[in-house]
Amino acid sequence: MKIDWHGYRLQQNTEMHWHYERGDHRHKHRWKHDFPGFVPGKKGHIGKCPKHVTKEIAEKALNDGVPFYDTPEAIEGEPPFPCKIYTVYKGVIYEAAVTTPGRSFHAYPWRADIGRAPLPNSILRELKKKLKTQTEKQTFKRWLRKYSP
């Protein structure tokens, strides 16, 4: 499925297997709590993942996500690697960024900060389709109310 958005493309991941790799000695998006959240950072809020999230959980969520290509070259050249992947885990939106180009991603809870655009409706629609339980749907709705303008 391909959805055009202002000349850029969002595409369902049907053939690639993305790898989760937070990077050597990276603890930026980890903390001692078993819920997602944020702490203040020098460049804005830093998303923190629940402590129970293992590499296996993260990789499954990553591969269930919605890849996003943000350059016109991505549309013309069909690159095999998106710039971001958006996913949902237990009703919370996560954004995955490239760790090793062409190979892997790391993820963190998503929020729209000052100067940052909200997620396009096309991405939100795809993420909503992935919600399985009423609890996940309620959490998703609360997350958007709290962290999206």
Protein Blocks (a to p, Z undefined) as FASTA:
>chain_A
ZZdeehiacdddfkbccdddebghiaklgcfbfcdcddddfkbccddddfklcfklmmmm
mmmmccddfbfklmmnopabdfbdcddeehiacddddfbghkaccdddddddehiacddf
klmmmmmmmpmbfklmmmmmmmmmmmpZZ
